[in-house]
Amino acid sequence: MKFRLLSTLTVLALGIGMTAVAAKMDTHTSGMFQGPKANTGTVMHYVENGKSMLKVSPDFKVPDTPAPTWRVVDSKGTIYTLDAFKIKAGGGEKREVAVPAYVHDIVKVQVYCAWAEVLLGEASFSQAVK
């Protein structure tokens, strides 16, 4: 009985470990942000619970502009506006964002000022991520 329980726990632990390794394999980090206002840090792409996610690195500084916004560019050059970096209630920052399912891949992540309609900076992935 103890042997069966130990075997089951071992298999379960191996499965969890393999899942963690597989999740790390699906993580992609961009090059550094480059631009007039967004020029620090990188962005990481990963899949969590079946959702494509983007998250800026701890050293990324959200530009002090009226409406810094997440945008992504796909491999065909189509630009998708996602969400604001600044959270009005509480004055926080949205440092992580879910990518809608209709965005098929991402080659660049941009920081765009929606108020001034100007590109503040962008970070590129070495190849398109899905």
C-alpha positions in Angstrom: 0.0 0.0 0.0 2.8 2.5 1.0 4.7 1.5 -2.2 1.6 2.3 -4.4 1.1 5.7 -2.7 4.8 6.5 -3.0 4.8 5.5 -6.7 1.7 7.6 -7.4 3.2 10.6 -5.6 6.5 10.2 -7.6 4.6 10.1 -10.9 2.6 13.1 -9.9 5.7 15.1 -8.9 7.4 14.2 -12.2 4.3 15.3 -14.1 4.3 18.7 -12.3 8.0 19.1 -12.9 7.6 18.4 -16.6 4.7 20.8 -16.8 6.8 23.6 -15.2 9.7 22.8 -17.7 7.2 22.9 -20.6 5.8 26.2 -19.4 9.3 27.7 -19.2 10.0 26.5 -22.8 7.0 28.7 -24.0 8.5 31.8 -22.5 10.0 34.4 -24.9 11.8 37.6 -23.9 12.2 40.5 -26.3 15.1 42.8 -26.9 15.3 46.0 -24.9 12.7 48.7 -25.5 14.0 51.5 -27.7 12.4 54.8 -28.3 12.2 58.4 -27.1 10.2 57.7 -23.9 10.1 53.9 -23.5 13.7 52.8 -23.5 14.2 50.6 -20.5 13.5 46.9 -19.8 12.1 44.1 -22.0 8.8 42.3 -22.4 8.2 38.6 -21.8 5.6 36.5 -23.7 4.2 33.4 -22.1 1.1 31.2 -22.1 -0.9 30.8 -18.9 -4.0 28.8 -18.7 -4.3 28.8 -22.5 -4.0 32.6 -22.7 -1.2 34.4 -24.4 0.2 37.0 -22.0 2.7 39.8 -22.1 4.6 41.2 -19.0 7.2 44.0 -18.8 10.4 43.4 -16.8 10.8 45.0 -13.4 13.3 47.5 -14.8 10.8 48.8 -17.4 9.6 52.3 -16.7 6.1 53.3 -17.8 6.5 56.7 -19.6 5.1 59.7 -17.8 2.8 60.7 -20.6 -1.0 61.2 -20.6 -2.0 57.8 -22.0 0.7 55.2 -22.5 -0.9 52.2 -24.1 0.1 48.5 -24.9 0.2 47.8 -28.6 1.4 44.7 -30.5 2.5 44.2 -34.1 2.0 40.9 -35.9 4.2 39.3 -38.6 2.0 40.9 -41.3 2.4 44.4 -39.8 -1.0 44.7 -38.4 -1.1 46.8 -35.2 -3.4 45.9 -32.3 -4.1 48.3 -29.5 -4.6 46.4 -26.2 -4.9 48.3 -23.0 -3.6 51.3 -21.1 -0.5 51.0 -18.9 -1.9 53.3 -16.3 -4.8 52.3 -14.1 -7.0 55.3 -13.2 -8.4 53.9 -10.0 -5.6 53.9 -7.5 -2.9 55.2 -9.8 -1.3 51.8 -10.5 0.2 50.3 -13.6 -0.9 47.5 -15.8 2.5 45.7 -16.2 0.9 42.5 -17.6 -1.8 42.2 -20.3 -3.7 39.3 -21.9 -3.4 39.2 -25.7 -6.7 38.6 -27.5 -7.1 35.3 -29.3 -7.5 37.1 -32.7 -3.9 38.2 -32.5 -2.2 35.3 -34.2 1.4 36.2 -33.5 3.6 39.0 -32.2 6.8 40.4 -33.5 6.9 43.7 -31.6 5.4 45.2 -28.5 4.9 49.0 -28.6 4.3 51.6 -26.0 2.0 54.2 -27.7 0.6 57.4 -26.3 -3.0 57.2 -27.3 -3.6 60.9 -26.4 -0.7 62.4 -28.5 -0.9 59.5 -31.0 2.8 59.0 -31.0 5.0 55.9 -30.6 7.0 56.1 -27.4 9.1 53.0 -27.9 9.1 49.3 -28.9 10.7 46.0 -28.2 11.1 43.2 -30.8 11.2 39.5 -30.5 13.9 37.6 -32.5 11.0 35.7 -34.1 7.2 35.8 -34.1 5.7 34.4 -30.9 2.3 32.8 -30.6 
